[in-house]
Amino acid sequence: MSDTPTNSVNDRLDRTINGTPKINPDEQRKYLGTFRERVSLAIKISDLKSQNAFNGFKKDLEAHPKYLLIINGNLTQNLTMPYLAYASQHNIDFTMRTDSFYWTRSQDYGLIYASHHNAINQYPVNVMQKYPAKTDNHKGSSQSPKSSKSKSSLWTKLKKLF
């Protein structure tokens, strides 16, 4: 019984000095203060200017109008304003996180769209994977046969020499 009061005092001192311990703090920093299991859509800072990312964002908001939009408040307004304006027009709850540990590197997330409290376990969540761009690959496909023909003809020529 004597261990309990000592542990309790030590736990209290630790909480006073270090604050309340968080569950998965790295995950919460990555997803702007929420857990990965709650995230429906995540947009990296490097993708915020992409029209494809914005279109995917609109689709996700229309599919889940009761979720929460979390915005990295350390970003410039020109990056987040279109998203914030669209969310406001559709009465979507949002919050801005401005703590210094929410970084503004291109690979960090600038916007998270997540359930308020429930785990939804959505896969994938990255906007570019969830809503891939529909591109016209005719140019790329027409170039590859030409290059393969030139390689094969070069190979054929080399075979004939030896």
Sequence and secondary structure as in RCSB ss.txt:
>XXXX:A:sequence
MSDTPTNSVNDRLDRTINGTPKINPDEQRKYLGTFRERVSLAIKISDLKSQNAFNGFKKDLEAHPKYLLIINGNL
TQNLTMPYLAYASQHNIDFTMRTDSFYWTRSQDYGLIYASHHNAINQYPVNVMQKYPAKTDNHKGSSQSPKSSKS
KSSLWTKLKKLF
>XXXX:A:secstr
 THHHHHHHHHHHHHHHH S  SSHHHHHHTTTS GGGEEEEEEGGGTT HHHHHHHHHHHHH TTSEEEEETTS
 HHHHHHHHHHHHHTT EEEEE  TTS   TTSEEEEEE SSS    S  BHHHHS      HHHHHHHHHHHHH
HHHHHHHHHHH 
